[in-house]
Amino acid sequence: MPRSFNIQILGLNFHRVIFPASFSIVLALVLLALNDPAAFGQALEGTKGWILKNCDWFIMIMGNLAVLFCAGLALSPFGKIRLGGKEAKPEFGTLSWFSMLFAAGMGVGLLYWGVAEPVAQYTEWWKTPLNVPKQTPEALHAAMGSTIFHWGFHPWAIYLTSALVVGFFAYNKGLPFSLSSGLQPLIGKAHKGLPGQLVDTFTVVLTVFGLATSLGLGAMQATAGISHVLGIPNSFGLQLLFIVVVTGVAGFSLWRGMDAGVKLLSNINMLLALGLFLLVVAGIGVLSFFSGVLDTTVDFVEFFLPLANWVNRPDQDWFQGWTVFYWAWWCTWGPLVGVFVARVSRGRTLRQMVGVVMVVPTIVAIFWFSAFGGGAIAQVIDGTGALAAGLADVNMAIFQFLEVLPLAAISSVLVVVLLIIFMVTSMDSGALVVDNLAAGGDPGTSPVQRVLWLVMIALVTITLFVIGGDTALKGIQAGAVAMGLPFMALMLFLMIGFLKALSQEPRG
């Protein structure tokens, strides 16, 4: 990024347009939310509802297109292209690379919905996939198939599209580390001007609010678990303490850098997640687990095309309330995860990125949901534990499931620790991305600057929490989901520009 676009303040490096514009928009939206949380939330919920209802076709088409786009690149000769050029070497080992992208992408989500979503799809009569009768063998297959559909190829394809575009133009073309660089093949040098600045300002705002709502809502689940495990009240103060602790650990991790901070935490988290997973598999029975994996895989394949269809759906309410919402919500994390994945993927080929970023997480999701979701539905069918009465509290679902299994105290503590560290790694990656974008695509900013963005995101969360409560947080979440629609439109332009750039690459 040319120096003329940036300003230096006390050793900090900010883009002269993107930083003040994004900061002003974030501040204005926070003030609007706090002025009248109920009215603000209602207005944004209305906007979100209108988009999910009237633009579901476009959102679904773009989600499907992202999967086809990434798969097509992997299978084409372009799959051999390496980020950084033919001689570039990977900065991180494969396991650490996968750990970082997975922790940033949906680690918290798997803990939050690992039990809750399959149980909800199985038991809620008016929200069952394709209107199958609830709590029947058909509902079991539909619940598992739709859950993997939501957490498999599609979200990672949305993330990967951003990652491929940013990584290619930054590492192979020497352009700024930002989504606006992907517009260069279509609009030339104008990507450095107002169009590009609008794109990067939009992605900063989207990322800040996506992170803020995730941190706030994640605090509610984590403190519900802490209260359950330790037997203490789930107070407002405990939720604020969780946010402060996560911010403090994330700040320390950011300060230490990628290797000693983010990578180390991600590797620790994957080991802890593996430990929790093995405890659950042992608790439900190894044979039962592997049988469930086979059934879930078949369910995913069987339901993939019916669930990917957007025309004349018989389950319109479920379709818009679950799948379309999910696709829009993944877009709020699209810039965050995409730019972060690009940041840690230098030296990888496009084919390797599709395999590890899109295919491997889908396999992990099948294993995870087979253990947690399949095991939870078995409890519902057997009438065992609190889940037999239905899904009363999403925040408590995973803890209610673990209560019935052996070593429940240990596994519940593991869930709380994982929630904290997964949230830390998400905050780390998010702060890195926001900082890069606000600096005009400069990945080499100081640790102080990255931590300042982290603190700002935490302050936004705490301010909304303290004054507006979960009403303000959910209003901001609705607004972030509504922003998924323009992000989908941006994705279309990025895909076209990327293909144009690839077509001009030398062959051989």
C-alpha positions in Angstrom: 0.0 0.0 0.0 1.6 3.3 -1.0 2.6 5.6 1.9 0.3 8.3 0.6 -2.7 6.3 1.7 -1.5 5.8 5.3 -0.8 8.0 8.3 1.6 7.4 11.1 0.5 8.2 14.7 2.7 7.4 17.6 4.3 4.6 15.7 0.9 3.2 14.6 0.1 2.7 11.0 -3.5 3.5 9.8 -5.1 3.9 6.4 -6.2 7.5 6.1 -9.7 6.6 4.8 -10.5 3.0 6.0 -9.6 3.5 9.6 -11.6 6.7 10.4 -14.5 5.5 8.2 -14.8 2.1 9.8 -14.3 3.5 13.3 -17.0 6.1 12.8 -19.5 3.6 11.5 -18.8 1.2 14.4 -19.3 4.0 16.9 -22.4 5.3 15.2 -24.0 1.8 15.2 -23.1 1.2 18.8 -24.7 4.6 19.8 -27.8 3.7 17.9 -28.1 0.4 19.6 -27.7 1.9 23.0 -30.1 4.8 22.4 -33.1 2.4 22.2 -32.0 -1.3 22.1 -35.5 -2.6 21.6 -36.3 -0.4 18.7 -32.8 -0.9 17.2 -33.0 -4.6 17.5 -36.6 -4.7 16.1 -35.5 -2.7 13.0 -32.5 -4.9 12.3 -34.5 -8.1 12.9 -37.0 -6.8 10.4 -34.3 -6.1 7.9 -32.7 -9.5 8.5 -36.1 -11.2 8.2 -36.9 -9.5 4.9 -33.5 -10.5 3.4 -33.8 -14.1 4.5 -37.3 -14.3 3.1 -36.9 -12.4 -0.2 -33.3 -13.0 -1.1 -33.0 -16.7 0.0 -32.6 -17.7 -3.7 -29.5 -15.5 -4.2 -28.0 -16.5 -0.9 -28.5 -20.2 -1.6 -27.2 -19.9 -5.2 -24.0 -18.2 -3.9 -23.4 -20.8 -1.2 -23.7 -23.5 -3.8 -21.6 -21.6 -6.3 -18.8 -21.2 -3.7 -18.6 -25.0 -3.3 -18.5 -25.6 -7.0 -16.0 -22.8 -7.4 -13.5 -24.2 -4.9 -14.0 -27.8 -6.1 -13.5 -26.7 -9.7 -10.3 -24.9 -8.9 -8.9 -28.0 -7.1 -9.7 -30.3 -10.0 -8.5 -27.9 -12.7 -4.9 -27.3 -13.7 -5.0 -24.1 -11.7 -4.9 -26.3 -8.6 -1.2 -26.5 -9.0 -0.7 -22.8 -8.4 1.2 -22.1 -5.2 0.6 -19.0 -3.0 3.8 -17.1 -3.1 5.1 -18.7 -6.3 6.6 -22.0 -7.3 9.5 -21.8 -4.8 7.5 -20.7 -1.8 7.7 -22.9 1.3 4.9 -23.3 3.9 5.4 -21.2 7.0 3.6 -23.7 9.3 3.4 -27.5 9.5 0.3 -29.1 8.2 -1.2 -29.9 11.6 -0.5 -26.5 13.0 -1.9 -24.9 9.9 -5.1 -26.9 10.2 -5.3 -26.2 13.9 -5.1 -22.5 13.4 -7.7 -22.3 10.6 -10.1 -24.7 12.4 -9.8 -22.8 15.7 -10.5 -19.5 13.9 -13.3 -20.9 11.7 -15.8 -22.8 13.9 -14.3 -24.3 17.0 -16.7 -22.4 19.3 -19.6 -23.3 17.0 -19.1 -27.0 17.2 -19.1 -26.8 21.0 -22.2 -24.6 21.0 -24.2 -26.5 18.4 -22.6 -30.0 18.6 -25.5 -31.3 20.7 -28.1 -28.5 20.3 -28.6 -28.5 16.5 -29.1 -32.3 15.9 -31.5 -32.5 18.9 -33.4 -29.4 17.6 -33.7 -30.8 14.1 -35.0 -34.1 15.5 -37.5 -32.8 18.0 -39.0 -29.5 16.8 -42.0 -30.4 14.8 -42.4 -27.1 12.9 -38.6 -26.8 12.2 -37.7 -30.2 10.8 -35.8 -30.5 7.5 -38.0 -31.1 4.5 -41.0 -31.4 6.9 -40.2 -35.0 8.0 -42.3 -36.1 11.0 -40.4 -35.3 14.2 -38.9 -38.0 16.4 -39.0 -40.7 13.8 -36.3 -42.7 12.1 -36.6 -40.4 9.1 -36.2 -37.4 11.4 -33.0 -38.9 12.8 -31.5 -39.2 9.3 -32.7 -35.8 8.3 -31.3 -34.2 11.5 -27.9 -35.6 11.0 -27.8 -35.0 7.3 -28.9 -31.4 7.6 -26.5 -30.7 10.4 -23.5 -31.8 8.4 -24.9 -29.9 5.4 -24.8 -26.7 7.5 -21.3 -27.3 9.0 -19.6 -29.1 6.0 -18.6 -27.9 2.6 -20.6 -24.7 2.3 -19.2 -22.6 5.2 -15.7 -23.5 4.5 -16.2 -22.8 0.8 -17.4 -19.3 1.7 -14.3 -18.8 3.9 -12.0 -20.4 1.3 -13.2 -18.1 -1.5 -12.0 -15.1 0.5 -8.8 -16.9 1.4 -7.8 -17.9 -2.1 -8.5 -14.4 -3.5 -6.6 -12.5 -0.7 -3.7 -15.0 -0.6 -3.2 -15.1 -4.4 -3.2 -11.3 -4.9 -1.1 -10.6 -1.8 1.5 -13.3 -2.2 1.6 -13.7 -6.0 0.8 -10.2 -7.2 2.2 -8.1 -4.4 -1.0 -6.3 -3.7 -2.3 -5.3 -0.2 -3.5 -8.0 2.1 -7.2 -7.2 1.7 -10.3 -8.2 -0.1 -10.3 -5.1 -2.2 -7.2 -6.4 -4.0 -9.4 -9.0 -5.6 -11.2 -6.3 -7.6 -8.0 -5.3 -9.4 -8.6 -7.6 -12.5 -12.0 -6.0 -12.9 -11.4 -2.3 -12.1 -7.7 -1.9 -12.4 -6.0 0.8 -10.2 -9.4 1.9 -9.0 -9.2 -0.9 -6.4 -6.9 1.4 -4.5 -9.4 4.2 -4.6 -13.0 4.7 -3.4 -14.4 1.3 -4.5 -11.7 -0.6 -2.8 -11.9 1.6 0.3 -15.6 1.0 0.6 -15.0 -2.8 0.4 -12.4 -2.8 3.1 -14.4 -0.5 5.3 -17.4 -2.8 4.9 -15.3 -5.8 5.8 -13.9 -4.1 8.9 -17.3 -3.2 10.2 -18.7 -6.7 9.4 -15.8 -8.4 11.2 -16.0 -6.2 14.3 -19.7 -6.8 14.8 -19.5 -10.4 14.0 -16.8 -10.9 16.6 -18.5 -8.7 19.2 -21.8 -10.6 19.0 -20.0 -14.0 19.0 -17.9 -12.9 22.1 -21.1 -11.7 23.9 -23.2 -14.7 23.1 -20.3 -17.1 23.7 -19.9 -15.5 27.2 -23.5 -16.5 27.9 -22.9 -20.2 27.0 -19.5 -20.4 28.7 -20.7 -18.9 32.0 -23.8 -21.2 31.9 -21.3 -24.0 31.8 -19.1 -22.5 34.5 -22.2 -22.1 36.7 -23.2 -25.7 36.1 -19.7 -27.1 36.8 -18.9 -25.0 39.8 -22.3 -24.6 41.2 -22.2 -20.8 41.3 -24.8 -18.3 40.1 -24.6 -17.4 36.4 -24.4 -13.7 37.0 -24.0 -10.7 34.8 -20.6 -10.1 36.5 -19.4 -13.6 35.6 -20.2 -12.9 32.0 -18.3 -9.7 32.0 -15.4 -11.4 33.8 -15.3 -14.0 31.0 -15.1 -11.3 28.3 -12.2 -9.6 30.2 -10.3 -12.9 30.7 -10.7 -13.8 27.0 -9.5 -10.4 25.9 -6.6 -10.5 28.3 -5.4 -13.9 27.1 -6.0 -13.0 23.5 -4.0 -9.8 24.0 -1.1 -11.7 25.5 -1.2 -14.2 22.6 -1.3 -11.5 20.0 1.6 -9.8 21.6 3.7 -12.9 21.5 3.1 -13.3 17.8 1.9 -16.1 15.5 4.3 -18.9 16.5 4.5 -18.3 20.2 0.9 -17.2 20.6 -1.8 -18.0 18.1 -0.2 -21.2 16.8 0.6 -22.5 20.3 -2.9 -21.9 21.5 -4.5 -23.5 18.5 -2.4 -26.6 18.9 -3.3 -26.8 22.6 -7.0 -26.4 21.7 -6.9 -29.2 19.2 -5.3 -31.6 21.7 -8.0 -30.7 24.3 -10.8 -31.0 21.7 -9.4 -34.5 20.8 -9.4 -35.4 24.5 -13.0 -34.3 24.9 -14.0 -36.2 21.7 -12.4 -39.4 22.9 -14.1 -39.2 26.3 -17.5 -38.9 24.5 -16.7 -41.7 22.1 -15.8 -43.9 25.0 -19.0 -42.9 26.8 -21.4 -43.7 24.0 -19.5 -46.8 22.9 -16.9 -47.2 20.1 -19.1 -49.5 18.0 -22.1 -47.2 18.3 -19.9 -44.3 17.3 -18.5 -45.9 14.2 -21.9 -47.1 13.2 -23.1 -43.5 13.6 -20.3 -42.1 11.5 -21.3 -44.4 8.6 -25.0 -43.5 9.0 -24.2 -39.8 9.2 -22.0 -39.9 6.1 -24.8 -41.6 4.1 -27.3 -39.1 5.5 -25.1 -36.2 4.4 -24.8 -37.6 0.8 -28.5 -38.5 0.6 -29.8 -35.1 1.8 -27.2 -32.9 0.2 -29.0 -32.1 -3.1 -32.5 -31.7 -1.6 -31.1 -29.3 1.0 -29.1 -27.4 -1.5 -32.2 -26.8 -3.6 -34.0 -23.4 -3.2 -36.9 -23.9 -5.5 -40.4 -24.7 -4.1 -39.1 -25.9 -0.8 -41.8 -27.7 1.3 -40.1 -26.5 4.5 -39.9 -22.8 3.8 -39.8 -21.7 7.4 -37.1 -24.2 8.4 -35.2 -23.4 5.2 -35.1 -19.7 5.8 -34.7 -19.9 9.5 -31.8 -22.4 9.4 -30.0 -22.8 6.1 -30.4 -19.3 4.7 -29.6 -17.8 8.1 -26.5 -20.0 8.4 -25.2 -19.0 4.9 -25.6 -15.3 5.8 -24.0 -15.8 9.2 -21.0 -17.6 7.7 -20.6 -14.4 5.6 -20.1 -12.3 8.8 -17.1 -14.5 9.5 -16.1 -14.7 5.8 -13.6 -11.8 5.8 -12.3 -12.8 9.3 -11.6 -16.5 8.6 -10.8 -15.9 4.9 -8.1 -13.3 5.4 -6.6 -15.2 8.4 -6.5 -18.4 6.4 -4.7 -16.6 3.6 -2.3 -15.1 6.1 -1.2 -18.6 7.3 -1.3 -20.3 3.9 1.8 -19.0 2.1 3.5 -21.9 0.3 0.3 -24.0 -0.1 -1.2 -24.8 -3.5 -4.8 -24.0 -4.4 -5.5 -27.8 -4.4 -4.0 -28.3 -1.0 -6.1 -25.4 0.4 -9.3 -26.9 -1.0 -8.4 -30.3 0.5 -7.4 -29.0 3.9 -9.7 -26.0 4.3 -12.9 -27.4 2.8 -12.8 -31.2 2.8 -11.0 -32.1 6.0 -13.2 -29.9 8.2 -16.3 -31.6 6.7 -14.8 -35.0 7.7 -14.1 -33.6 11.2 -17.7 -32.3 11.4 -19.1 -35.8 10.5 -17.0 -37.4 13.3 -17.8 -34.6 15.8 -21.6 -34.5 15.3 -21.8 -38.3 15.1 -20.4 -38.4 18.6 -22.1 -35.5 20.2 -25.3 -35.1 18.1 -25.9 -38.7 17.5 -25.2 -39.5 21.1 -27.6 -36.8 22.3 -30.4 -38.0 20.0 -29.9 -41.5 21.4 -30.5 -40.0 24.9 -33.7 -38.4 23.6 -34.9 -41.7 22.1 -34.0 -43.7 25.2 -35.6 -41.1 27.5 -32.3 -40.6 29.3 -31.2 -37.4 31.0 -32.5 -33.8 30.7 -32.5 -33.8 26.9 -35.2 -36.4 26.9 -37.6 -33.5 27.7 -36.5 -31.6 24.7 -34.1 -28.7 24.0 -34.9 -26.2 26.7 -31.7 -24.2 26.8 -29.2 -24.1 23.9 -26.4 -22.9 26.3 -26.9 -25.9 28.5 -27.4 -28.6 25.9 -23.8 -29.9 25.7 -23.5 -30.0 29.5 -26.9 -31.9 29.9 -25.6 -34.4 27.3 -22.3 -34.9 29.2 -24.1 -35.4 32.5 -25.3 -38.8 31.5 -21.8 -40.0 30.4 -19.0 -41.3 32.5 -16.4 -38.7 33.8 -19.0 -35.9 33.3 -17.2 -33.5 35.6 -13.9 -33.8 33.6 -15.6 -33.5 30.2 -17.7 -30.5 31.4 -14.5 -28.7 32.6 -12.9 -29.5 29.3 -15.8 -27.8 27.4 -15.4 -24.6 29.5 -11.7 -24.5 28.9 -12.2 -25.1 25.2 -14.8 -22.4 24.9 -12.4 -19.9 26.4 -9.4 -20.9 24.2 -11.5 -21.2 21.0 -12.9 -17.7 21.7 -9.3 -16.5 22.3 -8.1 -17.8 19.0 -11.1 -16.4 17.2 -10.5 -13.0 18.8 -6.8 -13.2 17.9 -7.4 -14.0 14.2 -10.2 -11.4 14.1 -8.0 -8.6 15.6 -5.2 -9.5 13.1 -7.6 -9.2 10.2 -9.3 -6.0 11.3 -5.8 -4.5 11.9 -4.6 -5.5 8.5 -7.6 -4.1 6.7 -7.6 -0.8 8.7 -3.9 -0.4 7.8 -4.7 -0.7 4.1 -3.7 -4.3 3.8 -0.4 -4.1 5.7 0.3 -7.4 7.5 3.4 -6.0 9.3 1.8 -3.7 11.9 3.1 -3.5 15.5 1.7 -5.8 18.2 0.5 -2.7 20.0 -1.8 -1.8 17.1 -3.2 -5.3 17.0 -4.0 -5.4 20.7 -5.7 -2.0 20.4 -8.1 -3.4 17.9 -8.7 -6.4 20.2 -9.5 -4.0 23.1 -11.8 -2.0 20.9 -13.8 -5.1 19.9 -14.0 -6.1 23.6 -15.2 -2.6 24.5 -17.9 -2.7 21.9 -19.1 -6.1 23.3 -19.0 -4.9 26.9 -20.7 -1.6 26.1 -23.5 -3.4 24.3 -23.7 -5.9 27.1 -23.8 -3.5 30.0 -26.2 -1.0 28.6 -28.3 -2.9 26.1 -28.0 -6.5 27.3 -28.6 -9.4 25.0 -31.2 -7.3 23.2 -28.6 -5.0 21.8 -26.2 -7.9 21.1 -28.9 -9.8 19.2 -29.8 -6.6 17.3 -26.2 -6.2 16.2 -26.1 -9.9 15.3 -29.2 -9.4 13.1 -27.5 -6.4 11.4 -24.4 -8.5 10.8 -26.5 -11.3 9.2 -28.2 -8.7 7.0 -24.7 -7.6 5.8 -24.2 -11.2 4.6 -26.3 -10.3 1.4 -23.9 -7.6 0.1 -20.9 -9.8 1.1 -22.4 -12.5 -1.1 -22.6 -10.0 -4.0 -19.0 -9.1 -3.4 -18.0 -12.7 -3.5 -19.5 -13.0 -7.0 -17.2 -10.2 -8.2 -14.2 -11.6 -6.4 -14.8 -15.0 -8.1 -15.0 -13.4 -11.5 -11.9 -11.3 -10.9 -9.9 -14.3 -9.6 -10.8 -16.5 -12.6 -9.8 -13.6 -14.9 -6.4 -13.3 -13.1 -5.8 -17.1 -13.2 -6.6 -17.2 -16.9 -3.7 -14.8 -17.5 -1.2 -16.9 -15.5 1.6 -18.6 -17.4 0.9 -22.3 -18.0 3.3 -25.1 -17.2 
